[in-house]
Amino acid sequence: MSTVNALQGDTLDAIAYRYFKDNPVQVLAALIELNPEVHETFLDEHQTIILPDVTQMQSTPSLKLWD
């Protein structure tokens, strides 16, 4: 697992979107599980956040309604 340091004013959902643009909602759930010490909405600057492995994430099948 890799880690990143939070930027000033960062949130877990911002990190999920920054590093996993394809599926930030599912990654957000994994970020919350991997970082139980995070209790505040805004992270401390330079706070270390553990990122989930992309291979562990299960892709949700999508349904295409229109061509």
C-alpha positions as CSV (number, residue, x, y, z in Angstrom):
1,M,0.0,0.0,0.0
2,S,1.2,3.5,-0.8
3,T,0.8,6.6,1.2
4,V,0.3,10.3,0.4
5,N,0.6,13.5,2.5
6,A,-2.4,15.7,2.7
7,L,-2.3,19.2,1.4
8,Q,-3.6,22.2,3.3
9,G,-7.5,22.0,3.5
10,D,-7.5,18.4,2.0
11,T,-10.4,16.0,2.6
12,L,-10.5,12.2,2.0
13,D,-13.0,12.7,-0.9
14,A,-10.6,15.2,-2.5
15,I,-7.8,12.6,-2.2
16,A,-10.0,9.9,-3.6
17,Y,-10.8,12.1,-6.7
18,R,-7.3,13.3,-7.2
19,Y,-5.7,9.8,-7.2
20,F,-8.6,7.6,-8.4
21,K,-10.7,9.7,-10.9
22,D,-12.3,6.6,-12.4
23,N,-14.1,5.4,-9.2
24,P,-13.7,7.9,-6.3
25,V,-16.9,6.9,-4.5
26,Q,-15.8,3.3,-4.0
27,V,-12.2,4.4,-3.2
28,L,-13.6,6.8,-0.5
29,A,-15.1,3.9,1.4
30,A,-11.7,2.1,1.3
31,L,-9.9,5.3,2.4
32,I,-12.2,5.6,5.4
33,E,-11.5,1.9,6.4
34,L,-7.7,2.2,5.9
35,N,-7.4,5.4,7.9
36,P,-9.5,5.0,11.1
37,E,-7.6,7.7,12.9
38,V,-9.1,10.4,10.6
39,H,-12.0,11.9,12.5
40,E,-12.1,15.5,11.1
41,T,-13.5,16.6,7.8
42,F,-10.4,18.6,6.9
43,L,-7.1,16.8,7.2
44,D,-4.0,18.3,8.8
45,E,-1.4,19.5,6.4
46,H,1.2,16.8,5.7
47,Q,-1.0,14.2,7.5
48,T,-0.1,10.7,6.1
49,I,-3.0,8.9,4.4
50,I,-2.9,5.3,3.3
51,L,-4.1,4.7,-0.2
52,P,-5.8,1.4,-1.2
53,D,-4.3,-0.9,-3.8
54,V,-6.0,-0.5,-7.1
55,T,-6.0,-4.2,-7.6
56,Q,-8.0,-4.7,-4.5
57,M,-10.8,-2.5,-5.7
58,Q,-13.6,-4.3,-7.4
59,S,-15.1,-2.5,-10.4
60,T,-18.8,-2.1,-10.3
61,P,-20.4,-3.2,-13.6
62,S,-22.1,-0.4,-15.4
63,L,-25.2,-0.4,-17.5
64,K,-25.2,1.6,-20.7
65,L,-28.7,3.0,-21.3
66,W,-28.0,4.8,-24.6
67,D,-25.5,4.4,-27.4
